[in-house]
Amino acid sequence: MTMTIKLIAACVVLTGAKASFSMKESCAAQSGAALTPVIELYTSEGCSSCPPADRWLSSLKDRGAGQAAVVEAFHVGYWDNLGWVDRFASPAYTARQRQVAAWNHQRSIYTPQAVLNGRDWPGWAASGSHPPAATQAARASIALKQLSDDQFEAIVTPTAGAPTTWSAYWSITENGYNSKVKAGENAGEFLQHDFVVRQYTPAGDYRTEPATPQRLTLRSIAPSPGHARQVNLVVFDPKTGGTLQAVSARC
């Protein structure tokens, strides 16, 4: 009798595991014919002019961003020397911002800086709480799917008008963070953050072969409990930084 109960329990556990894996396998995203906008915000908890930009970015969450656009908050660390260390910052994010500045022929980097499809976007505040409309034609197609808890795959296919070479990067963003800042320019402030980049993984450079797909893979960090995450892939022109296509999946 005891053995029978144990066998039934084992079957229930295995059935549950199979159901969970099947659910994760269904997490996928397929790009369309139009270019999915990519919004990058370079920000810092140590920057007194950044909280309004952070609030603006969070406002996009309730206006369809994450489906209609790829939205990413890259926290940089060059404000940390004022007394408050931004726990979300990474040197890799600062390096990306410097690359964006080079593409845009800018002499320096600053916060808050919004970037739209690889181009400096000083007019972000006037755009309101709606993601920019997808009006341009995409120059690549992306099919993304989750293979397991921490493994993702994307098939990228260059389309008409694609440059001779292309690059890509993965990012993991999470929502619902907050910080009580105790030092620096924002001392005493309670900051709230969404679309926080928790993982940024360059995916390499590739030569364009028309209509020939390229398989890209990602091993992700573990999701943070209580923080909804999105898995993003951005394909871009390595010479200009311009977006060719992007997708985001809530996995």
Secondary structure, DSSP 4 states (H G I P E B T S, - for coil): -HHHHHHHHHHHHHHHHHHHHHHHHT-EEE--SBPPPEEEEEE-TT-TTSHHHHHHHHHGGGGTTTTSSEEEEEE-STTGGGS---TT--HHHHHHHHHHHHHTT-SS--SSEEEETTEE-TTGGGGTTSPPP--SBPSEEEEEEEEETTEEEEEEEE-TT--SEEEEEEEEEE--EEEE--SSTTTT-EEEE-SEEEEEEEEEEEE--TT--EEEEEEPPPPPTT--EEEEEEEE-TTT--EEEEEEE--
